[in-house]
């Protein structure tokens, strides 16, 4: 009978945890909703009326202002589109930093610092289940919201490309990262990384700063790894020209008489007598460039996102292991709490 009564109680634990989590972090939920809805509305405005107005302004400029004489065109529409496009791009790229900072400061760091976590553990909630809920619910909200913003940003870019002169090419770094699922993967990885840092430090302010700063090296690592996650295309030329390509350049160098490709950082075209002499000594018969064309856009996005999801899963597993280890490692003298100190906890 005891087992039969305890089963429904366990089944009801997860919904109660979710309701408690949403109530505890209601200001953050409200701020996230305002951010997503506001940015989505701005992107929809850019996609429709502002794109058409800016395209009309550029058409007026090209048709009326090709001579060095005074002309009239809708400059305000062009500048309005450019400014809002830049602001929304920066806002979307800032989401991984915001997610990491919030997770480190409020999701785990503050709850350990104030003792809210220990209180939860005394309410028939194990530390592992407590952390699993705090990772799952925010992860769903952050990934869904960021994915929606990235999709809208890509739609805006597609609507303005070739119509508005100020729109950047697809391989522009901010444009590439803000218009695909990579930024959602970064937001998820940043969230889990921030939660892990909050567990390690146990201090909200310190965890906030450390979590936000930790996203920067993560992003650098992604940027350096991304070109190597998908096979490259290669463009080759003779000595009298340079290889033609369009996209993300990965590597360049010289082609030898045997057909081998040797990477080179200088004189990859005969632009001077010195480079000609150097390439003669190298035995170069031509030049090559490895790159990613536009057809690699989605493969690169999806491959990098997959790697970020794997990293997020690894970090989540490490965080769960850390909570379990710290709360069960000191059973002889009472469970130890993550972030230092001892406290009351439920058995995992």
Secondary structure as GFF3:
##gff-version 3
##sequence-region A 1 348
A	DSSP	alpha_helix	2	24	.	.	.	ID=ss1
A	DSSP	alpha_helix	26	45	.	.	.	ID=ss2
A	DSSP	pi_helix	46	50	.	.	.	ID=ss3
A	DSSP	alpha_helix	51	64	.	.	.	ID=ss4
A	DSSP	alpha_helix	75	102	.	.	.	ID=ss5
A	DSSP	pi_helix	103	109	.	.	.	ID=ss6
A	DSSP	alpha_helix	110	114	.	.	.	ID=ss7
A	DSSP	alpha_helix	116	121	.	.	.	ID=ss8
A	DSSP	alpha_helix	127	160	.	.	.	ID=ss9
A	DSSP	alpha_helix	173	178	.	.	.	ID=ss10
A	DSSP	alpha_helix	182	201	.	.	.	ID=ss11
A	DSSP	alpha_helix	204	226	.	.	.	ID=ss12
A	DSSP	beta_strand	233	238	.	.	.	ID=ss13
A	DSSP	beta_strand	248	256	.	.	.	ID=ss14
A	DSSP	beta_strand	261	263	.	.	.	ID=ss15
A	DSSP	alpha_helix	273	282	.	.	.	ID=ss16
A	DSSP	beta_strand	284	292	.	.	.	ID=ss17
A	DSSP	three_ten_helix	294	296	.	.	.	ID=ss18
A	DSSP	alpha_helix	297	328	.	.	.	ID=ss19
A	DSSP	three_ten_helix	331	333	.	.	.	ID=ss20
###
